[in-house]
Amino acid sequence: MTVYHEPPAINIFKPADGSLYYEQEPIELAAQVETLDNTDVDEIKVSWTAGEKTVCEDTYVPADGIATCVASFDSAGEYKVTATATDPRLDRAADTVTLNIRYNEPPEVTLHAPEDADVLQSSDLVVFQASISDPEDEADQLTVTITSSADGALDVPTDGTTSGDYSGSAYLSPGDHLLTILVMDTAGKTAQDTATVHVNDAPSAPVVEISPDPAGSGELLEAAIITAGVDPEGDLVTYRYDWYVDGALHASGTVPQVATGVTQRGEYWEVQVFPYDGEAYGPAGTDAVSIGNTLPSADSVQLDPTPIYTLDDVICTPIGWDDPEGDTEQYRYRWFVNSFEDSGEATDTYPNGKTTKNDLIQCEATPYDSFGDGDPVLSPTATVENSAPSQPTLVISPASPEPEDTLVCNVTAGSSTDDDGDTISFTYLWVINGSGTSYTSASLDSSATAHNDVIDCQVTPTDGEDSGTYGSDTVTILDVTAPDAVVLDTLGTYRNEEEFSITGTCEANCTLDFYLSDSTGSWTETGTCTSGGAVAHTSYVTRGYETEVYATCEDSAGNVSSNSNTVTTTACDPEDTYENTSGYGDTYGNAIDEWASLADDGSVTITIEGNVLNSTDEDWYLISTTDDNSADLAAGYNDFNLAIELTEGSGTYEFMVYQSSYSSGGQVCNSTGDGYTQFDWDQEDTNDGTSGYDNAPGSDRYCDYSGTEGYNVCSDFSDDWYVEVLRDSSATPSCQHYELTITNGL
């Protein structure tokens, strides 16, 4: 019998022909290999290919004859996978299955915790939480891995959960970590999410001490850092202070103190100080203190009243009691007078019976409670001041004064007293209608007051050091008495001017009413009496009529006097037009000179009308004349003849004539001093050349020049002639006027 070599046999039994898979999904391939001769099966090599691509290299078949291969495909499609068995003699056998590869969606993952930028502690167990899913696989089929950029792969569960909620935990080393969670589906596709975190080491606990210790009620508590907390990374360390009272949190914050006035006797206070590096708090340093009693205190002491006077009880008043436990306010008192303690007084009041003016007073108050005395407080030194005299009582007399009364301010005896027993004097001030005056005596003269004035007398008491409150009394000046009748001075009975002055005496400052009348009617004028009590009023009368005048005086109170005496005056008519207030024509030196020189041709007549109202008055006129001597010589006679005649007023008036100038008793052609009613100055010889002169009969005066030749002499008589007109001393006063007629020439 002949033995022939037989190739091996191979049969792919896994997966079944036409099986479906996803991209990158691992596919387990298995084939049964048998030999048909005496060749051992483990001498057979099997290779796996998909088209021209080798998916598993030649591998000897295990003794059990099962050849395996794990393959995956990156893209979807239909693949024919062939397993080829080769024996040592290179005889081959093959089997093929068809696989259908579908597209595989990658899984999804979202890392929820820790979050990006989280700051963690190295002592903290970091919990990882994520959501995982896959379109093709169940969540529990997914594989999870977590890695750290600093610590590598972390020891966390790798299996997903049916719910898709993943949770795992691990510790991280200090520092910065990039954490990556990777999820892989059964086909080998993956997805990842990341978070960057910082792992911090907290500072160490500080050493803390509370001061003061022991502490009293209300005292300020302060926690001091004796040894600072240390941060492993060297970060700046700050602190949080948690204050507890009897186990209950009082306050938490950055303030290392418990404010004044908070703590109370018997309380137990603890502070916990936590170090903080900006990211984490470390363990706390602690200290505690028990609160004891605080003695009471006071801020200051004042003495009342201010100022202090001799009759005042002095009150010691502590200010600013402070006892944190709220104990009842109470003090012990000591009194010092002029720097010496008065041990007999221990209350808050020092009696006025022990003080005198100028004493120096001090009080010491010591606050205390049932546990002891606080610090004593001393008041400022106060001086017992001088007591001013009391207000006086006044009476002004008379009580119902009139303007003419002198007022007297009387201080009622004993009405002003001085607590210190000092001698009292008084100063006076008179106030008129609310305004102070310069009158400072006890009396006020009537010249300072007027009707309706409100007069206040103010009297201020003084003891030589201080003045007391002034006392006052008030009266009102009321004028209820009519003024005395006005007395008018006698007027000149006759006057040349229509204007005249009314004078006399009256009550000062009263209102004057003047009542005037003449035969044409009556009228009223007003004026004011001067402050000196004089009447000074100017009025006018109608020329040619006698005017009567009387007056009344009304004071500021409306009181009207009785009628004054009646005076009369008459302005003469006709008017003497040359008379005026300047005295023109009243003297030789101020003679009336109103005319041109009077020539001796007889062509001009001067007529002068005037009056002289009394025998002490006189009128003066200046008449200049010219004498044409050349013409006189040619004619053989002198025409000069100054003729002056009193043509009106004869029997009342007379005149005198002065040649060239005035000299007493030097009137022309007059040996007796009598005046003229007619005057002629000429060289006419009434006896036809015989010597001598003629005198006219009666009072008329003819003054003929007596020449040595006994006839007309042609002398030049140009000159100034002064005419003085006088009222006859025997003539009674009247308005009788005069008229002068003056000519020159034959």
C-alpha positions, 0 to 999 in steps of 0.5 A: 500500500502506498501512503500519500501526503495530505494537506491540512484541513481548516474550518472557520467556525467563528464568526459565522459567515455574514456576521455584522460588526462595527468599525474598530470593534475587536472581532474574535476569529477562530478556525478548527485545524486538522491534519489528514496524515501523521503530521502533528497539528502544532506544526501547522501555521495559520495566517489571517488575511482580509483581501490583501491585508494581513490581519494576523501573522502566521502563528502555530496552531495550539495542540487543541487545533484551534487557531485564533485571531482578533481583528478590527476594521477602520472603515465600514464595508464588506470584508472576506476574511481567509484563514490559511493553514500551512504544514511543514511541507508547505501544503496549504488549506484555506477557509473564508467567511464574509464579514459586514462592517458598519460605521461606529459612533464614538462615545460621549463624556461630560466631566461635572466634578471637579470643575475647571479652575477648582481649588482643592485641598491635598487632604480632600478626597477628590470626587469625579462625577461624569455623564457617559453614553454611546449610540451603539453600546450600553453605558455599562459596556464603556471603559473609563480611565482618568489621568492627571498631568501630575499624578498619571493614571488615577486609581478609579473604577473603569466600568461604566454604569447602566445609568450612564452616571459615572463616579469615582474618587482619588487623592491628588498631590499639591500643585496644578493638575490637568485632569482627563477622563477618557471613555472607550466603547466596545468598538475601541472608539474614544471620547474625553473631557478635561478640567484644570484644578489646583490642589492647595495645602492649607497653612498651619495653625497659629499660636494665639493669646488674648489680652488682658488676662484676667479681664474685667467687664467691658474691657477691650479684648484683643487676640494677638498672633504669637506664632504665625501660621505657615503656608507650605506654598509660601502664600501670604497668610491672613486670619479669621477671628471667631469669637465665642461667648459661653460657647455661642458664636459672638462674631466672625471676621477679620477684627481681632478685638471685642469692643469696649463695653461688650463683655460682662462679669462671669462670661467665658470668652474664646477666640478661634483664629483660622489661617487663610492663604487666599484659597483655604483655611488651615486649622485654628489657633485658640485661646480663652479668658474668663471675665471678672468685675470692672470697678466703676469710673467717672469722667469728671466732676462739676460744681453747681451752680456756676458761678457760685455766690455766698448764699448758694449751696454748692452741689458736687455733680460727677459726670460720666458714670461708667460700670460695665456690669450696670451696678447702681451709680454711687459715690463717696465725696470729699470737700476742700475749702482753700486747699484744706479738707473739711472732713465734716462734709461727706455728701454731694452738697456743701452748705452756704453757711460755710462759704464766704466771698473769695473762698476756693471750693473743690470736690472729690468724687470716688465711684464705687460698687460692691467689689471696691472703689474706682479712681477718684475724680477731682473737680476744678477749683471754683471761687465763691464770687462776689454777689451783686446788690439786688435790684432796687425799687424806684419812684419818679416824682412828680408822678404826673409831670408836665414839661416844666417839671424837674423829675427826681428819681428816688430809690426806696430805702432798703430795697437794694441789699448785698448778700456779702454786706458790701456798701451799695452805691447807685448810678443813674441813667435817664432814658427818653422815648427808649433812647439812652441819654447823657443825663446821669444824675438823680434829677432830670431838668425840665429842659430835657423833656417835652409833652408825650415823652416817655421817661424811664429812670434806670438805677443800677446798684453797685458794691464796688466790684459788681453791678446788680440788675437795674431798677426802673420807673417810668412816667409820661410827660403830659402837658395839661396847662395852657401856655402863658399869653404871648407878649408882643413888643410895641410896633412902630406906629408909623413905618415906611416899609410894608414889611415889618417884624413882629417880636415879643416873648412866648413859650418856647417852641409853641406854635404861634397864630397871628391875627391881623386886621385893617379896615379892608379885612382880616387874615391869619398867619402862623409861626413858631416860638424859638427855643429861646422863647422869642417871637420872630415873625415877618409880615406885610401890611397894606400901605395907608391902613392901620393894621392891628396884630395879636397872637396866641400860642399852642403848645405840643399838647394842643393847649392854647394860650389866651390872646396876647396884647394888640399892637398896631402899625401903619405903612405910610402912603405915599411911600418914601421910595428912597428909604431902604434897609441899607440906611440910604439917605439916613446920614450925611455920608450916605446922602441920597444922590440921584440927580444930575448937576443942576444948571443955573438956567432954571430949566430943571425942577427937582421934586422930592417926596419923602417922610421922616417918621420921628424926631430922631430920624432925618433924611439927607440929600446931595444936590450938585449945582453948576454956575456958568460964570463966563455967561454971567460976565458977558451978561453983566449979572449972575443968574445963579439962584439955588432955591429950595422950598418945603412945598408940602409938610410945612409945620411938621418938617424943616430942613438945613442946607450945608455947602460943600461939606457937612460940619456941625452947626455949619449950615448955610446962612443960619446963625440960630441953628433953626431950620428952613422951610424956604432957601435961596442962594443968589446974588440978586440985589433987591435994593438996586445996587445998594449994599445989604441983603433982604430977609423975607418975613416969617420963617422963610429964609432968604440968604442974599450974598453981600458983595463988597461992591453992593451989587451983583458979583459974578462969582462961580457958585458951582458946588455940592449942597447937602440938604438935611430934612428933619421932623419938628421936635414938636410935631406929633408922630404921623404919616405926614409926608414932605415935598421939596421943590429945588430949582437953580436960576433967576 
